[in-house]
């Protein structure tokens, strides 16, 4: 899909119009307080632009999953509305419902340049303690209702672009005008630059626990990149496919044939670890080190020092690097060395385009202080992963073309 043909904010007139905006305010909360407001910050350029253009701005977002009525008491967007007020330096009207007279009246009372935040869209997933998933399953009646509240729809929630929900695909389907926001536009441009129009040498780094999570990515990237460096728990399934003993390490037995297939078609491209940092239990303790054949009583929890050196050499001179997934159990300080080393090696490359595909690797880079050293860190884990697989993103597919 050529996402460059989709309407953007610059292609639409919003002055005096009620503009519905899907944002991604799915931020972490602890005791009702926001612990990381990066996703709110990421939406500000689009919101500010609409305010400056005189739109009546109506924001929609989900927050976590809603499985019971009790979840609603602790997963309200009220704290997000307060933080958004501080960041915008203007009043944000918060409506603690997702439909009905109160919401409609509040929207109709908005003046040009004012902002309103609707309650958590996933409150629509539970009604009277029954799981109905009106939002998550893109209920057409709900999408049509939300679309009726405005004249223009802007999707700026890249984090949910891979999902067909009532608050993105649903509204897009039933509204007069739709476009993508600045964040989604930037995500698509950067992912396109890093994956579809990459400068060579193009190196991909894939980690994480499971081969099954990355099959589509491997399939797609094998046709595009020069090398794929594989670490994390998924590496041990590849070792087993080669006939190595992997002890108590993570193994997806049903993916052994896939691993063998990729090793065959990816000869010269796939680079596996050559040593392993191990433990006898899944715990943050001082590791032992071995080659890729592990004793029966140990499990591999990180790449070893020789692999770190190998991966650093492979990355040297790269012009494009795409990274998705940690190299080990990065939440353990004794098993985060591989992730840190890969992060540093990619971040310190000169004259290279470096992209992190969201998720755990993005969190690691930010927490380690490398946020500004990468060309782009995606805000969408699942969405960026599906883009890397070459899949169509329904939340963007539904937006009108220019």
C-alpha positions as CSV (number, residue, x, y, z in Angstrom):
1,X,0.0,0.0,0.0
2,X,1.3,3.4,-1.0
3,X,0.6,5.4,2.2
4,X,2.0,8.5,0.6
5,X,-1.3,9.0,-1.2
6,X,-3.3,9.3,2.0
7,X,-4.7,12.7,3.0
8,X,-2.7,14.6,5.6
9,X,-3.5,17.6,7.8
10,X,-2.1,19.9,5.1
11,X,-4.8,18.5,2.6
12,X,-7.8,19.5,4.7
13,X,-9.6,22.6,5.9
14,X,-10.5,22.3,9.6
15,X,-11.4,25.9,10.5
16,X,-14.7,26.0,12.5
17,X,-15.2,22.3,12.1
18,X,-15.7,19.6,14.7
19,X,-12.6,17.4,14.2
20,X,-12.5,14.0,15.7
21,X,-8.9,12.9,16.5
22,X,-7.8,9.4,17.4
23,X,-4.7,9.7,19.5
24,X,-2.7,7.2,21.5
25,X,-2.9,8.2,25.2
26,X,-2.4,4.6,26.4
27,X,0.2,5.7,28.9
28,X,1.4,3.8,32.1
29,X,-0.3,4.8,35.3
30,X,0.6,4.1,38.9
31,X,-1.8,5.0,41.7
32,X,-3.6,7.2,39.2
33,X,-0.5,9.1,38.2
34,X,1.2,9.1,34.8
35,X,4.7,7.6,34.9
36,X,5.6,8.3,31.3
37,X,3.9,10.9,29.1
38,X,5.8,10.4,25.9
39,X,2.7,9.3,24.0
40,X,0.9,12.5,25.0
41,X,3.8,14.6,24.0
42,X,3.9,12.8,20.6
43,X,0.3,13.9,19.9
44,X,0.9,17.6,20.7
45,X,2.0,18.8,17.2
46,X,-1.3,17.6,15.6
47,X,-3.5,18.9,18.5
48,X,-1.8,22.3,18.5
49,X,-2.1,22.6,14.7
50,X,-5.8,21.9,14.8
51,X,-6.2,24.4,17.7
52,X,-4.3,27.1,15.8
53,X,-6.4,26.4,12.7
54,X,-9.6,27.1,14.7
55,X,-10.9,23.5,14.8
56,X,-13.2,22.2,17.6
57,X,-11.0,19.3,18.7
58,X,-12.5,16.1,20.0
59,X,-10.0,13.5,21.1
60,X,-10.5,9.7,21.4
61,X,-8.1,7.2,23.0
62,X,-8.1,3.9,24.7
63,X,-6.3,3.1,27.9
64,X,-5.3,-0.5,28.6
65,X,-7.8,-3.3,28.3
66,X,-11.2,-3.2,29.9
67,X,-12.5,-6.7,30.9
68,X,-14.9,-5.8,33.8
69,X,-16.9,-2.9,35.2
70,X,-14.4,-2.7,38.0
71,X,-11.6,-1.9,35.4
72,X,-13.4,1.3,34.5
73,X,-12.8,2.8,38.0
74,X,-9.0,2.7,37.6
75,X,-8.6,3.1,33.8
76,X,-10.3,6.5,33.3
77,X,-8.6,9.1,31.0
78,X,-9.3,11.8,33.7
79,X,-5.6,12.0,34.7
80,X,-4.6,12.3,31.0
81,X,-6.9,15.2,30.6
82,X,-5.2,17.1,33.5
83,X,-1.7,16.4,32.0
84,X,-2.9,17.5,28.6
85,X,-4.1,20.8,30.0
86,X,-0.6,21.4,31.5
87,X,1.1,20.6,28.2
88,X,-1.3,22.6,26.0
89,X,-1.6,25.4,28.5
90,X,-5.3,25.6,27.9
91,X,-8.5,24.0,29.3
92,X,-9.3,20.5,28.2
93,X,-13.0,19.6,28.6
94,X,-13.2,16.0,29.9
95,X,-16.4,14.0,29.4
96,X,-16.6,10.9,31.5
97,X,-18.7,8.9,29.1
98,X,-18.3,7.5,25.6
99,X,-21.8,8.3,24.2
100,X,-25.1,10.0,25.0
101,X,-26.6,13.5,25.6
102,X,-23.8,14.7,27.9
103,X,-21.1,14.0,25.3
104,X,-23.1,15.4,22.4
105,X,-24.0,18.6,24.3
106,X,-20.3,19.2,25.4
107,X,-19.1,18.8,21.7
108,X,-21.8,21.1,20.4
109,X,-20.8,23.7,23.0
110,X,-17.2,23.7,21.9
111,X,-15.8,27.0,20.5
112,X,-13.2,27.2,17.8
113,X,-9.8,26.2,19.1
114,X,-11.2,24.4,22.2
115,X,-10.3,20.8,23.1
116,X,-12.4,18.0,24.5
117,X,-11.3,14.5,25.6
118,X,-13.8,11.6,25.5
119,X,-13.6,8.9,28.1
120,X,-11.6,5.7,27.4
121,X,-13.0,4.2,24.2
122,X,-12.6,0.7,25.5
123,X,-15.2,1.4,28.1
124,X,-17.4,0.3,25.2
125,X,-15.9,-3.2,25.4
126,X,-17.9,-4.0,28.6
127,X,-21.6,-3.3,29.2
128,X,-23.2,-4.4,32.5
129,X,-20.4,-6.7,33.2
130,X,-20.8,-8.4,29.8
131,X,-17.8,-8.4,27.5
132,X,-19.1,-7.0,24.2
133,X,-16.0,-5.5,22.6
134,X,-17.9,-2.8,20.6
135,X,-14.7,-0.8,20.3
136,X,-12.2,-3.6,19.8
137,X,-14.3,-5.5,17.3
138,X,-15.2,-2.4,15.3
139,X,-19.0,-2.4,16.0
140,X,-20.5,-0.6,13.0
141,X,-23.2,1.1,15.1
142,X,-20.6,2.5,17.4
143,X,-18.4,3.7,14.6
144,X,-21.3,5.3,12.9
145,X,-22.4,7.1,16.1
146,X,-18.9,8.4,16.9
147,X,-18.6,9.6,13.2
148,X,-21.9,11.5,13.6
149,X,-20.3,13.7,16.3
150,X,-18.0,15.5,13.9
151,X,-17.2,16.5,10.3
152,X,-13.6,15.5,10.0
153,X,-11.6,12.6,11.3
154,X,-7.8,12.6,11.9
155,X,-6.0,9.4,12.8
156,X,-2.8,10.2,14.7
157,X,-2.6,7.0,16.8
158,X,0.1,4.9,15.1
159,X,0.1,2.5,18.1
160,X,-3.3,1.2,17.1
161,X,-3.0,1.5,13.3
162,X,-2.7,-2.3,13.0
163,X,-6.1,-2.8,14.6
164,X,-9.5,-2.3,13.0
165,X,-11.4,-0.6,15.9
166,X,-14.5,1.5,16.0
167,X,-12.5,4.6,16.9
168,X,-10.3,4.4,13.9
169,X,-11.6,2.3,11.0
170,X,-15.2,2.7,12.2
171,X,-15.1,6.5,12.3
172,X,-13.2,6.7,9.0
173,X,-15.8,4.6,7.3
174,X,-18.7,6.8,8.1
175,X,-17.3,10.4,8.2
176,X,-17.2,13.0,5.4
177,X,-13.5,13.7,5.5
178,X,-10.5,11.8,6.9
179,X,-6.7,12.3,7.1
180,X,-3.6,11.2,9.0
181,X,-2.0,13.4,11.6
182,X,1.6,14.5,11.9
183,X,2.7,11.6,14.1
184,X,1.3,8.9,11.8
185,X,2.7,10.8,8.8
186,X,6.2,10.9,10.3
187,X,6.0,7.2,11.4
188,X,5.1,6.1,7.8
189,X,7.9,8.3,6.3
190,X,10.5,7.0,8.7
191,X,9.5,3.3,8.5
192,X,9.4,3.7,4.7
193,X,12.9,5.2,4.7
194,X,14.2,2.5,7.1
195,X,12.6,-0.6,5.4
196,X,11.4,0.0,1.9
197,X,13.9,2.6,0.7
198,X,16.9,1.7,2.9
199,X,20.5,2.7,2.0
200,X,22.9,-0.2,2.0
201,X,24.5,-1.9,3.8
202,X,21.2,-2.6,5.5
203,X,21.4,-4.5,8.8
204,X,18.4,-5.7,10.8
205,X,18.7,-6.7,14.4
206,X,15.9,-9.0,15.7
207,X,15.5,-10.2,19.3
208,X,12.8,-11.0,21.7
209,X,11.5,-14.3,23.1
210,X,9.8,-16.1,20.2
211,X,10.5,-17.0,16.6
212,X,6.7,-17.1,16.1
213,X,6.5,-13.3,16.8
214,X,9.0,-12.5,14.1
215,X,8.3,-15.0,11.3
216,X,6.6,-12.4,9.1
217,X,9.4,-9.9,9.8
218,X,12.1,-12.4,8.9
219,X,10.2,-13.4,5.7
220,X,9.9,-9.8,4.6
221,X,13.4,-8.5,5.6
222,X,15.2,-11.5,4.1
223,X,14.2,-10.0,0.7
224,X,15.4,-6.5,1.7
225,X,18.4,-6.4,4.0
226,X,22.0,-7.5,3.8
227,X,22.3,-9.1,7.2
228,X,19.9,-10.1,10.0
229,X,21.5,-10.4,13.5
230,X,19.4,-12.6,15.7
231,X,19.5,-12.6,19.5
232,X,17.1,-13.0,22.4
233,X,15.2,-16.1,23.4
234,X,14.3,-16.8,19.7
235,X,18.0,-17.6,19.0
236,X,17.8,-20.9,20.9
237,X,15.2,-22.3,18.6
238,X,17.6,-21.6,15.7
239,X,20.4,-23.3,17.7
240,X,18.2,-26.4,18.3
241,X,17.4,-26.4,14.5
242,X,21.2,-26.6,13.9
243,X,21.4,-29.6,16.2
244,X,22.9,-27.8,19.2
245,X,22.0,-28.7,22.8
246,X,20.2,-25.7,24.4
247,X,19.7,-27.0,28.0
248,X,16.6,-25.4,29.6
249,X,16.6,-22.5,27.2
250,X,13.4,-21.3,25.5
251,X,12.4,-23.5,22.7
252,X,9.5,-23.4,20.2
253,X,9.5,-27.0,19.1
254,X,6.8,-26.3,16.5
255,X,9.0,-23.6,14.9
256,X,12.0,-25.8,14.3
257,X,11.2,-26.5,10.7
258,X,10.7,-22.7,10.1
259,X,14.0,-22.0,11.7
260,X,15.7,-24.6,9.4
261,X,14.0,-23.1,6.4
262,X,15.2,-19.6,7.3
263,X,18.8,-20.8,7.9
264,X,18.8,-22.4,4.5
265,X,17.3,-19.5,2.5
266,X,19.1,-16.9,4.6
267,X,22.6,-18.4,4.2
268,X,25.1,-15.6,4.3
269,X,22.5,-13.2,5.7
270,X,21.4,-14.6,9.0
271,X,24.0,-14.1,11.8
272,X,23.4,-16.1,15.0
273,X,25.1,-15.7,18.4
274,X,28.4,-17.6,19.0
275,X,28.2,-17.6,22.8
276,X,25.6,-17.4,25.5
277,X,25.2,-15.8,29.0
278,X,23.5,-18.5,31.2
279,X,21.8,-19.3,34.5
280,X,20.4,-22.4,36.1
281,X,17.2,-20.5,37.0
282,X,15.2,-17.6,35.5
283,X,16.7,-15.1,38.0
284,X,18.9,-12.0,38.0
285,X,22.1,-13.7,39.2
286,X,25.7,-13.6,38.0
287,X,25.8,-15.5,34.7
288,X,28.0,-18.3,33.5
289,X,29.2,-18.2,29.9
290,X,29.4,-21.0,27.2
291,X,29.4,-21.5,23.5
292,X,26.1,-22.3,21.8
293,X,26.0,-25.8,23.2
294,X,24.6,-25.5,26.7
295,X,24.7,-28.0,29.6
296,X,21.4,-29.7,30.4
297,X,20.8,-27.7,33.7
298,X,21.3,-24.2,32.4
299,X,19.3,-21.7,30.3
300,X,20.6,-19.0,28.0
301,X,19.3,-15.5,29.0
302,X,21.5,-13.2,26.9
303,X,24.1,-13.1,24.2
304,X,27.7,-13.5,25.4
305,X,30.7,-11.2,25.1
306,X,32.0,-12.9,21.9
307,X,28.6,-12.3,20.2
308,X,28.6,-8.7,21.3
309,X,31.9,-8.3,19.6
310,X,30.7,-10.1,16.5
311,X,27.5,-8.0,16.3
312,X,29.5,-4.8,16.7
313,X,31.7,-5.8,13.8
314,X,28.7,-6.6,11.6
315,X,27.1,-3.2,12.4
316,X,30.3,-1.2,11.6
317,X,29.8,0.6,8.4
318,X,26.0,0.0,8.1
319,X,24.0,2.8,6.4
320,X,20.6,1.6,7.6
321,X,19.9,-0.3,10.9
322,X,16.5,-1.5,12.0
323,X,16.2,-3.0,15.5
324,X,13.3,-4.8,17.1
325,X,13.6,-6.9,20.2
326,X,16.1,-7.2,23.1
327,X,19.1,-9.5,23.0
328,X,18.3,-11.0,26.4
329,X,16.2,-10.7,29.5
330,X,16.9,-6.9,29.6
331,X,14.9,-6.3,32.8
332,X,17.7,-8.3,34.6
333,X,20.8,-6.2,35.2
334,X,23.0,-9.3,34.8
335,X,21.4,-10.2,31.4
336,X,21.0,-6.8,29.8
337,X,24.6,-6.5,28.5
338,X,23.8,-7.6,25.0
339,X,20.8,-5.3,24.6
340,X,22.9,-2.3,25.9
341,X,25.8,-3.2,23.6
342,X,23.6,-3.4,20.5
343,X,21.9,-0.2,21.5
344,X,25.2,1.6,21.9
345,X,26.6,0.2,18.6
346,X,23.6,1.3,16.6
347,X,23.3,4.7,18.3
348,X,26.9,5.5,17.7
349,X,27.0,4.8,14.0
350,X,27.9,7.8,11.9
351,X,26.1,8.8,8.8
352,X,23.5,6.0,9.2
353,X,19.7,5.9,9.4
354,X,18.9,4.0,12.6
355,X,15.3,3.0,13.4
356,X,13.9,1.2,16.4
357,X,10.6,-0.6,15.8
358,X,8.9,0.2,19.1
359,X,8.2,-2.2,22.0
360,X,10.9,-3.4,24.4
361,X,13.8,-2.2,22.3
362,X,12.4,1.3,22.2
363,X,11.9,1.3,26.0
364,X,15.5,0.1,26.5
365,X,17.0,2.8,24.3
366,X,15.0,5.5,26.0
367,X,15.8,4.3,29.5
368,X,19.5,4.0,28.6
369,X,19.6,7.6,27.5
370,X,19.9,7.0,23.8
371,X,16.6,8.5,22.7
372,X,18.2,11.3,20.8
373,X,20.9,9.2,19.2
374,X,18.6,7.2,16.9
375,X,17.1,8.6,13.7
376,X,13.6,7.4,14.7
377,X,12.1,5.4,17.6
378,X,8.6,4.2,16.6
379,X,5.7,4.8,19.0
380,X,3.9,1.7,17.9
381,X,5.2,-1.7,18.8
382,X,2.6,-3.9,17.1
383,X,2.0,-1.5,14.3
384,X,5.7,-1.1,13.4
385,X,6.1,-4.8,13.6
386,X,3.3,-5.4,11.2
387,X,4.7,-2.7,8.9
388,X,8.1,-4.6,9.0
389,X,6.2,-7.7,8.0
390,X,4.8,-5.9,4.9
391,X,1.2,-6.1,6.2
392,X,-1.5,-3.5,5.5
393,X,-2.4,-1.3,8.5
394,X,-6.2,-1.1,8.6
395,X,-6.3,2.1,10.6
396,X,-4.4,3.9,7.9
397,X,-5.8,1.9,4.9
398,X,-9.3,3.3,5.9
399,X,-8.1,7.0,5.5
400,X,-9.1,8.8,2.3
401,X,-6.6,9.3,-0.5
402,X,-5.7,12.8,-1.8
